[in-house]
Amino acid sequence: MTKKKILSISLTGLMALGAVNVMAQPALAVGNGPGYGGNETVNTSILHTYSDLVDELKTQDAKQEAMKLEVIGKTVKGRDIHLAKFISNPANPTILFLTQQHGNEQLTTEGALEFIKHLGTGKLNSVLDKVNVLVIPMLNADGAMGDVNFPLDQYAADGGRHLTRYNAVGVDLNRDHVDKAQPETQALHNNVFKKYDIDYMIDLHHQGAEQQINGKYVSGSILYPTNPNVKADVLERSKKLGAVVYQNVDRTGWGHLGKYVGGSEERIGRNGAAVQYGISTLLFEMRGMSDHEREDYVLGQKSNGYLIKQTITTLESTVRSIADGSIEKADTSFWDTLPEQSVRPSGEGE
């Protein structure tokens, strides 16, 4: 099958996830709920399974001339880990988008798949002459499929499968960036971080559903690398990356972001990538998870469309700002006044 063969793409999956015309909804809909509380529907059958994701990636690989699909390694249970590459010129600045280090944080993956589709349209393909884009949409496929060596009986979601934070042997991949003991983390470091000259990375996660600032639930939170060994220029570019994301999410009218309160250990992805490879990184924690054993971490799926849209907004605005160079002029002073979120009552975090 050639790259130029026209393949039909259905967008009904995104519509089923609730990605309707978000501007028709009340302002701050992402931040205001709904919470799960045992009452809202949380159905994993509307999310892409691992095989669905692979099929979609292969469809886009066949359709898009600019896209190359690479297998960078395997999970504990032997699932291929895929990297979608859009590299027109190795000298261009390069950004990596990483989703689902934690398998129960999937709406960022849904948004990343839509973003990959957009890169093949007139909407975004012009930026690919000026910026290289790498996307790993589901690092932890075993956790995303609930194919793990420990019970998930107490998890909240319905729909035929549970999704869990950990990989198949119960390891948090976002605490493995120093030891690199797990095959998923090894694949990321050996076949992405070390192989490609990456300038920026956004590490996309979900946090619990109870975080708030100024008395309102947040739609997400952001944070730059905080390890003391991060070089000053890397940190400054990270803060500029955050400024771009904040400005573009905030201007939607329904996005409501706070400052994440996170650790400084190098073993955490945003810190490890910045220290070990000089990559300017940003953590983005969307509100609510797709599944969890604690109800206050799970968000009812009526907000799914907003959170997917928030992911797409983040990715598209970032590549545009890098491509046109406007990221270099981003005002980082907002970090000085961005409120730290508080938790009601507690959140799992990165």
C-alpha positions in Angstrom: 0.0 0.0 0.0 1.5 3.4 -1.0 1.5 6.5 1.1 -0.7 8.3 -1.5 -3.5 5.8 -1.4 -6.6 7.5 0.0 -8.0 5.8 3.1 -11.3 6.7 4.7 -11.0 7.9 8.3 -14.0 7.8 10.6 -14.3 10.5 13.2 -17.2 8.9 15.0 -14.9 7.6 17.7 -14.0 11.1 18.8 -17.7 12.2 18.7 -18.5 9.2 20.9 -16.0 10.4 23.4 -17.9 13.6 23.8 -15.8 15.9 21.5 -18.8 18.0 20.5 -18.7 21.7 19.8 -17.2 22.7 23.1 -17.9 26.4 22.7 -21.6 25.6 22.9 -21.1 24.4 26.5 -21.0 26.6 29.6 -17.7 28.4 30.3 -15.2 26.5 32.4 -16.9 23.2 31.7 -13.7 21.3 32.0 -13.0 22.7 35.4 -16.5 22.3 36.8 -17.0 18.6 36.4 -18.7 16.3 36.5 -17.0 14.3 39.2 -17.5 10.6 39.2 -18.7 9.9 42.8 -20.0 6.5 41.8 -22.8 8.0 39.8 -21.3 9.2 36.5 -20.7 6.8 33.6 -17.1 5.8 33.1 -17.0 3.3 30.2 -13.7 2.2 28.8 -15.3 0.6 25.7 -15.4 4.1 24.1 -11.6 4.5 24.4 -9.2 3.2 21.8 -7.8 -0.2 22.8 -4.2 -1.0 22.1 -5.1 -2.8 18.8 -7.4 0.1 17.8 -4.6 2.5 18.4 -2.1 0.5 16.3 -4.7 0.2 13.5 -5.2 4.0 13.5 -1.5 4.6 13.5 -0.9 2.3 10.5 -3.8 3.9 8.7 -2.3 7.4 9.1 1.2 6.0 8.2 -0.2 4.8 4.9 -2.1 8.0 4.3 0.5 10.6 5.3 3.6 11.1 3.2 5.3 13.0 6.0 4.7 10.3 8.6 6.9 7.4 9.5 5.9 4.8 12.0 8.6 3.2 14.1 8.5 0.4 16.7 10.9 1.5 19.5 10.6 -1.5 21.8 8.2 -3.8 23.5 6.3 -3.8 26.8 6.6 -6.5 29.5 3.8 -8.5 27.8 5.4 -8.1 24.4 3.3 -5.4 22.9 5.1 -3.1 20.4 5.6 0.5 21.5 5.1 2.9 18.5 6.6 6.2 17.7 5.0 8.4 15.0 7.7 10.6 13.4 7.3 13.7 11.3 10.9 14.6 10.4 11.5 16.9 7.4 14.9 18.2 8.3 17.0 16.9 11.2 18.3 20.5 11.7 14.8 21.7 12.6 13.8 22.0 16.3 12.3 18.8 17.5 9.5 18.2 20.0 8.4 15.0 21.6 4.8 14.4 22.9 4.6 11.5 25.3 1.3 10.0 26.6 0.3 7.1 28.9 3.3 6.5 30.9 0.4 5.7 33.2 -2.0 3.4 31.6 -5.2 4.8 33.2 -4.6 8.3 31.8 -5.9 7.9 28.3 -7.7 11.0 27.1 -4.3 12.6 26.3 -3.7 9.6 23.9 -7.1 10.2 22.3 -6.1 13.8 21.7 -2.7 12.8 20.4 -4.3 10.6 17.8 -6.5 13.4 16.6 -3.4 15.6 16.5 -1.6 13.1 14.3 -4.6 13.1 11.9 -4.5 17.0 11.8 -0.8 16.8 10.8 -1.9 15.2 7.6 -4.3 17.9 6.6 -4.0 21.5 5.3 -4.7 22.7 8.9 -1.2 21.9 10.1 1.0 20.3 7.4 2.7 23.6 6.6 4.4 23.6 10.0 6.2 20.4 9.3 8.7 22.2 7.1 10.0 24.1 10.2 9.6 21.7 13.1 10.1 17.9 13.6 7.3 16.2 15.6 7.6 12.9 17.5 4.6 11.3 19.2 4.6 8.3 21.5 0.9 7.7 22.0 0.8 5.0 24.7 4.0 4.0 26.3 2.4 1.7 28.9 0.1 -0.4 26.7 -0.1 -3.3 29.2 -1.4 -1.0 31.9 -3.8 0.6 29.4 -5.2 -2.8 28.6 -5.3 -4.0 32.2 -3.1 -6.9 31.2 -1.1 -6.9 34.5 0.1 -9.4 37.1 -2.0 -8.0 39.9 -5.8 -7.7 40.6 -7.9 -4.7 39.4 -11.1 -5.8 41.0 -11.7 -2.6 42.9 -11.3 -0.3 39.9 -14.2 2.0 39.0 -14.8 1.8 35.2 -17.1 -0.4 33.2 -16.6 -1.4 29.6 -14.8 -4.7 29.3 -11.4 -3.7 30.6 -9.7 -1.8 33.4 -6.8 0.6 33.0 -4.1 0.9 35.6 -1.3 3.4 36.4 1.4 0.7 36.6 3.0 -1.5 34.0 2.4 -5.3 34.0 4.7 -6.0 36.9 3.4 -3.1 39.1 6.1 -0.5 38.3 5.4 3.2 37.9 7.2 4.0 34.7 7.4 7.7 35.6 9.6 6.7 38.5 12.0 4.7 36.4 14.0 7.3 34.6 17.2 6.8 36.5 17.2 3.0 37.0 15.6 2.3 33.6 14.8 -1.2 34.8 11.6 -1.7 32.7 11.5 -2.4 29.0 9.1 0.5 28.3 11.5 3.0 29.9 14.5 1.4 28.2 12.8 1.8 24.9 12.1 5.5 25.5 15.6 6.3 26.6 17.6 4.1 24.2 15.6 4.5 21.1 14.1 8.0 21.4 16.0 10.2 23.8 19.4 9.0 22.7 18.6 8.5 19.1 16.9 11.8 18.2 18.1 15.4 18.9 15.1 16.5 20.9 14.7 20.1 22.0 11.3 20.0 23.8 9.1 17.4 25.4 5.6 17.6 26.8 4.8 14.7 29.1 1.0 14.4 29.2 -0.7 12.9 32.2 -3.9 13.0 34.2 -4.2 13.8 37.8 -7.0 13.3 40.3 -10.4 15.0 39.9 -10.3 17.1 43.1 -7.6 19.7 42.3 -8.6 23.4 42.5 -7.4 27.0 42.4 -9.4 30.0 43.4 -12.3 27.8 44.6 -12.8 26.2 41.1 -11.7 22.8 39.8 -8.8 23.0 37.4 -9.0 21.5 33.9 -5.3 20.7 34.4 -2.0 21.8 35.8 1.5 22.4 34.4 5.1 22.4 35.7 8.6 22.7 34.3 11.5 20.5 35.5 12.5 21.2 39.1 15.6 19.2 39.6 18.5 21.4 40.8 20.8 19.9 38.2 18.8 21.2 35.2 20.8 23.8 33.3 19.6 27.4 33.3 19.0 27.6 29.6 17.1 24.3 29.6 14.9 25.6 32.4 14.2 28.9 30.7 13.1 27.2 27.5 10.9 24.9 29.6 9.2 27.9 31.2 8.7 29.4 27.7 7.1 26.1 26.6 4.7 26.4 29.6 3.9 30.0 28.7 2.8 28.9 25.2 0.6 26.2 26.6 -0.9 28.3 29.3 -1.7 31.2 27.0 -3.4 29.0 24.4 -5.4 26.9 26.9 -6.4 29.9 29.0 -7.7 31.9 26.0 -10.3 29.2 25.2 -12.5 30.4 28.0 -13.1 26.9 29.3 -9.6 25.9 30.2 -8.6 26.6 33.8 -4.9 25.8 34.7 -3.0 25.8 37.9 0.6 25.2 38.8 1.4 21.6 39.6 3.1 20.7 42.9 5.6 18.0 41.9 8.8 16.3 43.0 12.3 17.2 42.0 13.7 13.7 41.7 15.6 12.9 38.5 13.7 9.6 38.2 10.6 11.5 37.2 10.3 11.9 33.4 10.3 15.7 33.1 13.3 16.0 35.4 15.2 13.0 34.0 14.9 14.1 30.4 16.0 17.7 31.2 19.0 16.6 33.3 20.3 13.7 31.2 19.6 15.0 27.7 19.2 18.8 28.0 15.6 18.5 26.8 13.3 21.4 27.8 10.3 19.7 29.3 6.8 20.5 30.5 4.5 18.3 32.6 0.8 18.7 31.7 -1.7 17.0 34.1 -5.2 16.9 32.7 -8.1 16.6 35.2 -9.4 13.2 36.1 -8.5 9.6 35.1 -10.2 7.0 32.9 -10.1 4.4 35.7 -8.8 4.0 39.2 -9.6 2.2 42.5 -10.3 5.6 44.1 -13.4 7.4 43.0 -12.0 10.9 43.6 -9.4 10.2 40.9 -11.9 9.3 38.2 -13.8 11.9 36.2 -17.2 11.3 34.6 -17.0 11.0 30.8 -19.2 14.0 30.1 -16.0 16.0 30.3 -14.1 13.7 27.9 -14.6 15.9 24.8 -13.2 19.0 26.6 -10.1 17.2 27.8 -9.4 15.8 24.4 -9.8 19.3 22.9 -7.5 20.6 25.6 -4.9 18.1 24.5 -5.3 19.0 20.9 -5.1 22.7 21.7 -1.9 22.1 23.6 -0.1 20.1 20.9 -1.2 22.3 18.0 -0.3 25.6 19.6 3.1 24.2 20.6 4.1 23.1 17.2 3.0 26.4 15.7 4.9 28.4 18.2 8.1 26.4 17.6 7.7 26.5 13.8 7.2 30.3 13.6 9.7 31.0 16.4 7.3 32.9 18.6 8.1 30.5 21.5 11.4 32.5 21.8 9.4 35.6 22.8 7.1 33.8 25.2 6.7 35.7 28.5 7.6 33.5 31.4 6.6 36.0 34.1 3.2 34.3 34.5 4.9 31.5 36.4 5.5 34.0 39.2 1.7 34.5 39.8 0.3 31.2 38.6 -1.5 29.7 41.7 -0.4 26.4 42.9 -3.3 24.0 42.9 -4.6 22.6 46.2 -6.2 19.2 46.4 -9.7 18.3 47.6 -9.0 16.0 49.3 -5.9 14.5 47.6 -4.6 13.6 44.1 -2.3 11.0 42.8 -0.2 13.2 40.5 2.6 12.6 38.1 
